[in-house]
């Protein structure tokens, strides 16, 4: 099994670890410490050695923060984790607060004392976020102070896991579609502000630019590394020597100098007098401070690899199609099992997760999961980022819903798909809510839009049917997805929150509206889709972009209230199911195909 169901933290973490952190703070003359979730690479999913927030608090979500003062402490999470944080964190030690509404700055302004010195690790905070935190602390009369070493790391001591050293391997051109010299020349020649170089710290950008993959980050084939890309396409790659595989130096070529992370500070010093691009959203304050101290001219601009990486080339798009066809067959086998054995003997969440993973393993192509599978039975399905554990494991029961959100990493693509399945006979309310979510998914799949449209412009399409019934969901509608990279990728997204990045051909995004009834059930329908090039519409005046749906798996027709669908929506759903049957049907066994024919029949 790749996914485990043991809990890595518990509610005792806060009571046990906060006193150790406070002792280390006192030894460094600090009255407080900021503990972000992010690590030195601003990762969303963290190696165990870098999961400082989890060690300090017990909270294991992918977004959050904590502030530890001498006599009080608070942990901050967003709306996805309000239930999880109360389950994992001792509220006798930490006050639970909202990460978005006010967040850490508001807390500092109210809780910090005059004259207090509050420490922060400059490698863990972006400069923009740090500026807000410093301003908030100043309003309280307190001062933020950079600290080395991090008091939390000192308190963690020998119990801290070692840094990962997974081997870094070439990612063949057959999957990448463009060689690294061409990427480096293209990106280097277009650096913002005519810059001489760019400092890259995002593992996904480094993996993409050099056509390499690693395994330092859970569920993502990413190497932890840094790089300096020069305008002429030459580069320096800073990689732990233990990760360097025999084939890597020749793969990188003589235009890439392979160095160690210990060489990085001196390399930044050598940029004196040069214009250097650094992304304030991806790189920590430490890089800005080091470059300023070296006498470089810092150009604050987006990671120059982010947009090119997001716009998949023809080889990557075709790879995504193949990956989704393969993954769709595995998922269809699972859904068949759930519709047969799973109905007569409903599984618990762990059994469902294990069964789906086994079907993916049987493809022979699975490299890893793209994230830990979310399997929420009944009320657990209402917890948006729920992960089953031995303690929380729940059995599906007749008359309930089972939400399965899962994904896989293949050499040719990354998948992410959610299906909600009825166990037994669903209620009329379940069918109504499911159909409202389906209407949003269909609307976002068929939309045509002009160049310059952002995901923010499209988000309401996925919510309109729900809004008309006074319903909504508290997460984004779509995130970018990498090509055998991270399952969450920017800069594009579809959400209420403003996003200025226009959708471009080749971008892959999720389409995942949902509805969650706390204490009862959750519904989400998620497909991945790729932005298609602009095409003329008969009788129209401007060519329009659109989406091609990549995910191929049946949607539970027992949950569809067909009378709520328009004729256009029914035709769209029938056409999607016909495509699922055509692509997936030939890959599966006769008994699975027979079931699939029924599952894909017209509504």
TORLUMGU-673472 format. One record per residue (C-alpha): x, y, z. Coordinates in steps of 0.05 Angstrom, whole numbers, padded with zeros to 5 digits, always signed. Example, Ala and Ser with C-alpha at 12.3 -4.5 7.8 and 13.67 -1.06 7.14 Angstrom:
BEGIN
+00246-00090+00156+00273-00021+00143
REM end
This chain:
BEGIN
+00000+00000+00000+00025+00069-00018-00027+00103+00027-00026+00089+00101-00081+00101+00151-00041+00114+00214-00042+00184+00244+00025+00218+00248+00003+00268+00301-00045+00272+00359-00074+00323+00407-00015+00314+00454+00033+00348+00406+00016+00418+00429+00021+00404+00504+00086+00365+00494+00121+00409+00443+00100+00480+00458+00139+00482+00525+00201+00459+00488+00192+00513+00435+00181+00566+00489+00245+00544+00524+00284+00551+00458+00251+00619+00447+00273+00643+00515+00345+00620+00503+00345+00665+00441+00313+00724+00478+00247+00718+00441+00177+00731+00467+00143+00695+00409+00152+00655+00346+00116+00652+00279+00105+00581+00252+00080+00580+00180+00059+00516+00145+00106+00530+00086+00177+00504+00084+00240+00532+00051+00211+00517-00018+00141+00543-00003+00114+00473-00014+00041+00455-00003+00057+00382+00012+00116+00375+00058+00171+00325+00072+00164+00301+00144+00228+00339+00163+00196+00405+00143+00127+00397+00172+00140+00444+00230+00068+00465+00239+00046+00393+00249+00100+00380+00300+00084+00442+00339+00008+00436+00339-00015+00368+00314-00051+00399+00254-00034+00364+00189-00073+00404+00137-00040+00433+00075-00051+00506+00095-00046+00540+00161-00001+00577+00211+00011+00585+00285+00036+00640+00331+00067+00618+00397+00076+00672+00450+00102+00665+00521+00033+00659+00552-00014+00643+00494-00016+00611+00426-00062+00607+00366-00068+00563+00304-00099+00590+00240-00135+00549+00186-00182+00564+00129-00253+00539+00118-00231+00471+00091-00202+00451+00158-00248+00478+00212-00270+00408+00232-00202+00375+00224-00165+00426+00267-00211+00416+00326-00201+00342+00321-00124+00346+00318-00106+00406+00362-00111+00414+00438-00153+00477+00447-00127+00483+00517-00060+00503+00486-00081+00535+00420-00137+00583+00405-00168+00565+00337-00173+00624+00290-00191+00637+00217-00132+00642+00169-00168+00686+00119-00211+00733+00161-00158+00775+00195-00110+00718+00200-00042+00722+00233-00034+00798+00224-00098+00814+00262-00077+00767+00318-00008+00799+00324-00039+00867+00326-00084+00847+00384-00042+00796+00422+00030+00819+00417+00056+00862+00474+00093+00928+00471+00168+00917+00467+00162+00842+00452+00209+00809+00403+00175+00757+00360+00220+00711+00319+00212+00688+00248+00253+00644+00203+00267+00685+00140+00272+00622+00097+00199+00605+00111+00162+00671+00096+00150+00706+00031+00172+00780+00032+00101+00805+00018+00070+00764+00075+00127+00785+00120+00114+00859+00106+00042+00851+00129+00064+00814+00192+00117+00867+00209+00066+00923+00201+00016+00887+00246+00069+00874+00299+00091+00947+00296+00019+00970+00310+00022+00930+00375+00090+00960+00393+00124+00893+00380+00181+00876+00333+00192+00818+00286+00263+00791+00290+00296+00743+00241+00326+00684+00277+00379+00632+00261+00373+00577+00280+00298+00568+00282+00279+00556+00355+00228+00504+00334+00282+00465+00297+00325+00469+00360+00268+00444+00403+00253+00388+00353+00326+00365+00359+00346+00294+00344+00273+00272+00338+00267+00311+00273+00267+00265+00212+00326+00272+00163+00319+00314+00100+00297+00272+00040+00350+00251-00010+00309+00216-00064+00347+00204-00129+00338+00255-00184+00327+00224-00253+00318+00248-00324+00247+00258-00349+00250+00234-00422+00233+00278-00480+00179+00229-00500+00140+00255-00440+00167+00326-00434+00157+00346-00507+00212+00399-00506+00285+00391-00486+00315+00430-00429+00363+00473-00471+00304+00498-00512+00264+00513-00449+00323+00549-00416+00336+00591-00478+00262+00608-00485+00252+00626-00412+00319+00659-00401+00310+00703-00463+00243+00729-00437+00262+00747-00366+00222+00805-00338+00253+00874-00342+00311+00851-00384+00340+00816-00324+00407+00781-00326+00385+00721-00286+00329+00690-00245+00333+00653-00179+00287+00593-00179+00265+00560-00115+00199+00525-00133+00212+00450-00140+00160+00443-00196+00194+00497-00237+00262+00465-00229+00235+00396-00247+00201+00425-00309+00259+00469-00332+00313+00416-00328+00267+00357-00348+00282+00320-00284+00240+00287-00231+00252+00267-00159+00216+00242-00097+00230+00290-00040+00158+00314-00035+00102+00266-00017+00056+00247-00075+00094+00292-00123+00156+00273-00164+00194+00335-00142+00266+00347-00123+00282+00398-00069+00334+00442-00102+00349+00514-00123+00374+00541-00189+00399+00604-00222+00379+00612-00295+00419+00662-00336+00391+00702-00394+00432+00662-00444+00401+00596-00421+00460+00572-00380+00444+00553-00309+00470+00531-00241+00431+00475-00205+00441+00467-00130+00427+00395-00112+00447+00351-00053+00502+00305-00081+00466+00244-00051+00409+00256-00101+00453+00257-00162+00444+00194-00203+00497+00169-00252+00459+00191-00314+00442+00261-00289+00506+00302-00305+00505+00280-00378+00430+00292-00382+00438+00363-00356+00495+00377-00405+00553+00425-00402+00510+00488-00400+00486+00469-00330+00534+00472-00272+00516+00422-00219+00531+00448-00148+00510+00435-00077+00462+00476-00033+00522+00498+00008+00547+00534-00054+00484+00576-00061+00501+00635-00015+00566+00647-00052+00530+00641-00119+00480+00695-00098+00538+00740-00078+00566+00732-00148+00503+00765-00176+00527+00833-00150+00509+00889-00199+00462+00845-00239+00387+00849-00248+00357+00786-00218+00285+00761-00222+00257+00731-00158+00184+00713-00147+00158+00742-00081+00102+00691-00079+00149+00631-00089+00214+00651-00057+00226+00668+00016+00249+00734+00044+00318+00703+00055+00333+00706-00020+00313+00779-00025+00355+00797+00035+00415+00758+00009+00412+00789-00060+00403+00859-00032+00463+00848+00013+00503+00824-00047+00487+00888-00085+00443+00857-00138+00383+00894-00167+00322+00851-00149+00266+00848-00201+00202+00826-00166+00166+00784-00218+00129+00718-00225+00171+00655-00230+00189+00656-00304+00175+00581-00310+00104+00584-00280+00065+00605-00342+00105+00564-00394+00099+00503-00348+00023+00513-00342+00013+00516-00417+00024+00443-00436+00054+00427-00504+00023+00377-00553+00063+00318-00525+00042+00333-00454-00031+00341-00474-00030+00275-00511+00004+00244-00451-00051+00271-00407-00104+00238-00452-00068+00171-00447-00060+00177-00372-00133+00193-00362-00156+00137-00408-00114+00088-00367-00136+00118-00301-00208+00118-00324-00205+00043-00335-00178+00032-00265-00231+00078-00235-00286+00044-00275-00265-00024-00248-00269+00006-00179-00338+00036-00192-00362-00031-00219-00338-00064-00155-00373-00011-00114-00437-00020-00154-00437-00096-00144-00400-00123-00083-00401-00054-00051-00476-00050-00053-00489-00119-00023-00434-00111+00029-00419-00036+00035-00344-00024+00048-00312+00020+00100-00270+00079+00076-00203+00044+00084-00227-00016+00044-00251+00030-00012-00185+00068-00014-00145+00003-00015-00188-00027-00070-00181+00034-00115-00106+00036-00104-00101-00038-00123-00138-00025-00189-00089+00032-00205-00029-00012-00187-00055-00065-00234-00044-00017-00293+00031-00029-00284+00043+00045-00298+00028+00076-00230+00087+00116-00203+00050+00143-00141-00016+00171-00119-00022+00246-00134-00049+00257-00064-00076+00214-00007-00145+00190-00028-00204+00223+00004-00259+00172+00018-00315+00202+00059-00374+00158+00078-00438+00193+00099-00421+00251+00146-00346+00245+00133-00360+00265+00061-00379+00333+00086-00307+00345+00110-00276+00374+00048-00204+00351+00059-00220+00290+00100-00170+00231+00100-00191+00164+00129-00150+00138+00187-00157+00076+00231-00190+00119+00284-00239+00157+00239-00254+00100+00190-00329+00095+00176-00369+00042+00140-00416+00063+00084-00488+00046+00099-00550+00037+00056-00583+00104+00042-00517+00142+00046-00467+00173-00002-00393+00155-00011-00348+00211-00038-00282+00187-00069-00231+00240-00089-00168+00209-00116-00112+00215-00166-00050+00182-00194+00019+00200-00219+00039+00168-00285+00100+00186-00327+00054+00215-00380+00007+00253-00335-00024+00269-00268-00097+00254-00253-00147+00280-00202-00220+00257-00203-00278+00257-00155-00340+00214-00159-00398+00212-00109-00435+00145-00107-00501+00125-00076-00499+00066-00029-00569+00037-00031-00626+00083-00047-00610+00157-00044-00660+00207-00016-00696+00258-00059-00655+00313-00027-00590+00278-00044-00612+00270-00117-00632+00344-00121-00567+00369-00091-00525+00322-00133-00560+00346-00196-00548+00419-00178-00474+00403-00171-00476+00365-00237-00507+00425-00272-00449+00468-00249-00398+00417-00273-00432+00413-00341-00436+00489-00348-00362+00497-00336-00345+00440-00384-00384+00469-00443-00369+00543-00436-00336+00581-00493-00298+00644-00476-00254+00698-00508-00180+00708-00498-00165+00746-00434-00217+00709-00393-00193+00687-00324-00217+00632-00279-00249+00684-00234-00295+00703-00292-00318+00631-00300-00326+00610-00227-00399+00632-00221-00420+00585-00277-00406+00525-00231-00446+00556-00174-00507+00586-00208-00553+00526-00200-00533+00520-00127-00540+00595-00115-00611+00593-00144-00629+00545-00087-00592+00584-00033-00533+00536-00032-00458+00543-00043-00390+00511-00026-00330+00541+00009-00273+00519-00035-00247+00538-00103-00278+00508-00166-00214+00491-00203-00139+00487-00194-00083+00478-00244-00052+00409-00252+00019+00392-00272+00046+00342-00323+00075+00287-00279+00086+00343-00228+00043+00371-00172-00031+00359-00172-00040+00432-00151-00006+00480-00199-00011+00554-00212-00015+00608-00235-00085+00593-00263-00144+00575-00221-00220+00579-00221-00247+00610-00157-00285+00668-00127-00219+00699-00105-00192+00748-00157-00141+00718-00206-00110+00760-00260-00080+00702-00301-00118+00692-00366-00134+00621-00386-00090+00598-00444-00090+00538-00490-00057+00478-00459-00073+00496-00387-00102+00437-00348-00152+00454-00293-00199+00416-00248-00275+00427-00252-00300+00408-00183-00363+00441-00155-00392+00409-00093-00443+00412-00037-00432+00393+00036-00486+00381+00088-00449+00380+00154-00462+00318+00195-00498+00284+00136-00462+00277+00069-00417+00309+00017-00423+00314-00058-00368+00332-00107-00361+00318-00182-00291+00330-00209-00262+00324-00278-00198+00352-00306-00203+00392-00370-00152+00425-00416-00162+00493-00448-00170+00486-00524-00144+00536-00576-00192+00590-00600-00239+00569-00655-00292+00605-00695-00365+00595-00676-00413+00593-00735-00445+00661-00742-00398+00691-00690-00348+00747-00696-00292+00725-00649-00257+00659-00641-00270+00628-00573-00229+00583-00527-00262+00524-00493-00247+00461-00454-00235+00388-00471-00253+00342-00414-00196+00293-00399-00226+00252-00343-00264+00190-00366-00308+00155-00315-00383+00147-00307-00424+00193-00264-00475+00157-00219-00540+00162-00257-00579+00138-00196-00564+00206-00164-00588+00247-00223-00657+00280-00221-00665+00283-00297-00723+00331-00293-00676+00385-00266-00632+00380-00328-00645+00419-00391-00646+00384-00459-00578+00414-00473-00550+00387-00407-00579+00317-00419-00548+00315-00489-00482+00339-00461-00482+00286-00406-00502+00231-00455-00446+00251-00503-00396+00249-00446-00419+00180-00424-00416+00155-00496-00344+00178-00499-00328+00144-00433-00357+00079-00461-00319+00085-00526-00251+00098-00494-00256+00057-00429-00301+00000-00453-00248-00035-00495-00198-00034-00437-00241-00071-00385-00265-00142-00375-00332-00164-00406-00371-00162-00340-00344-00092-00326-00361-00070-00396-00432-00096-00389-00440-00056-00326-00408+00005-00359-00457+00002-00417-00514+00008-00367-00478+00062-00327-00467+00103-00390-00537+00094-00419-00573+00159-00436-00608+00194-00378
REM end
